Amino acid sequence: MNAIYAEDDVPGDQQQFIKLNSELAKQWPSITKSKAPLPDADDWKDVKTKLEHLEK
């Protein structure tokens, strides 16, 4: 599964995230280095309803 797309190539079911990304990119710092996954990463990897847990 790809996680990064050019805006014109974002799949239809992911279009809603273009606006969300634009909003959050203004608030959150850019990621410039890799780091270890959070301890609960495996608990979240298959959760389809992550968006309802997003805190802005």
C-alpha positions as CSV (number, residue, x, y, z in Angstrom):
1,M,0.0,0.0,0.0
2,N,1.3,3.4,-0.9
3,A,1.1,6.2,1.6
4,I,2.2,9.2,-0.4
5,Y,0.6,10.4,-3.6
6,A,0.8,13.4,-5.8
7,E,-2.4,15.4,-5.2
8,D,-3.8,14.5,-8.6
9,D,-3.2,10.8,-8.0
10,V,-4.9,10.5,-4.5
11,P,-7.5,7.7,-4.7
12,G,-11.1,8.8,-4.6
13,D,-11.8,7.3,-1.2
14,Q,-8.9,9.3,0.2
15,Q,-9.7,12.7,-1.2
16,Q,-11.1,13.9,2.2
17,F,-7.5,13.8,3.6
18,I,-6.2,16.4,1.2
19,K,-8.0,19.2,3.1
20,L,-7.2,17.6,6.5
21,N,-3.5,17.3,5.6
22,S,-3.5,21.0,4.6
23,E,-5.0,22.0,7.9
24,L,-2.7,19.8,10.1
25,A,0.5,20.6,8.2
26,K,0.2,24.2,9.5
27,Q,0.0,23.0,13.1
28,W,2.4,20.0,13.2
29,P,6.1,20.0,12.6
30,S,7.5,18.3,9.5
31,I,8.9,14.8,10.0
32,T,12.5,14.8,9.1
33,K,13.9,11.7,10.7
34,S,12.7,8.1,11.2
35,K,12.1,6.9,14.7
36,A,10.9,3.7,16.3
37,P,7.1,3.0,16.2
38,L,5.1,3.9,19.2
39,P,4.6,1.0,21.7
40,D,0.9,0.5,20.7
41,A,1.5,0.6,16.9
42,D,0.5,-3.0,16.4
43,D,-2.7,-2.4,18.3
44,W,-3.6,0.3,15.8
45,K,-2.3,-1.1,12.5
46,D,-5.6,-2.7,11.5
47,V,-8.0,-0.2,13.0
48,K,-10.1,1.3,10.2
49,T,-11.8,4.1,12.3
50,K,-8.6,6.0,13.4
51,L,-10.0,9.3,12.1
52,E,-12.6,9.5,14.9
53,H,-9.8,9.4,17.4
54,L,-7.9,12.4,15.8
55,E,-7.4,15.3,18.2
56,K,-6.8,18.6,16.5
